[in-house]
């Protein structure tokens, strides 16, 4: 089950809840003030690959992974 983020409109408290997909937008009680005026927030995340391709590789691109290669050999990282 996914974890969703919520915010209480009464007290401003932010909290997480483990809920099924079909329950994601159903009313949920605030864990701080027990109010029912809550809404699901858009969750964000951060991913960093260190310059390496993480979704796949391109046989024509630099294998050094500096992120500046457009194909073939790279003058930036010498790969």
N, C-alpha and C positions, 0 to 999 in steps of 0.2 A: 504494500500500500504506500502511496506517496505521502510526503509531508507537505502540508500547505501552510502558508503564512497568512495570519489574520490581523486586523486592527479593530479595536473597539472605538466606536464613534462617541461613546459616553465619557470614557476616561483616557483614551489615547493609547492604551496598552497594546503592545505588539506581542503576539504569541504564535506558536506553531501547533499544528494538530495533525496526527496521523489519521487520514480518512480515505475511504474509497473514492474513486473518481466520481461516481454518481452522487456522493455526499458533499463534494467539494464546495458547492455554492449554497448548501442548505444552512439554515440558521444554526449558529453555534454560540454557546455561552462564553462570555469573557472569563478568562481564568483569574482575573484580578477583582473586578467589580460585580461579576455575575450578570452583567447586562446582556441583552440580546440584540443590541444594535451593532453588529459586527459585520465586516466585509472582508472577503479574501483579497489579499494583495498580490500584485504581480511579483513573482520571485525572480531574482537575478542571481547569476553566478559568475565567477571569474575562472578563466582557464588560461594557462600559460604553457606554451610548448617549448620554450627555450630556443625558438627559431627552427625547430625541426618540424617536418610535416607529420601530423598525427592522423589525418584523415586518409592518407594514402600516399603513394609516391608516383612521381612522373619520371619515366626513364630518360627524358631529355633534360631534366633539370639538375642542378648542382646537388651532389650528394653530401656536401659539407653542411648544408642547412643554415647558411647565414641569413637567409630571407631576402637577399638582394639579387639573387640569380634569376635571369629571365630565360635561361636555357643554355646548354653547352657548358663551356668552362667559365668559371667565375673569376673576374679580376679582383673582386673585393676580398674574398676569403681564400683565393688560390686553389680552389677545387674545380 
